[in-house]
């Protein structure tokens, strides 16, 4: 787990994906499915779910959070087992950003 400030987290996202927040991409710590903020919106997820719970909770999870197989899964960031790897000071813990292809 790493700890960062909200400002540092937002700056990192902007550097990786640009200023359009809908293009920012996150990796689920359980199934490793990559989803953009736009994917969450299309799935009908609430804004607070972006980068906090797997998009599969709204997009029709293909598996349980701790089952084998491809994602997305039904992982809930606020559940009993918190796996979100980025702690934002003064806020919740969130997903890591997806890698940007070279």
PyMOL commands that set and color helices and strands:
alter all, ss='L'
color gray80, all
select helices_A, chain A and resi 6-17+21-23+37-43+47-49+56-59
alter helices_A, ss='H'
color red, helices_A
select strands_A, chain A and resi 2-4+25-27+34-36+86-88+93-94+96-97
alter strands_A, ss='S'
color yellow, strands_A
deselect
rebuild
show_as cartoon
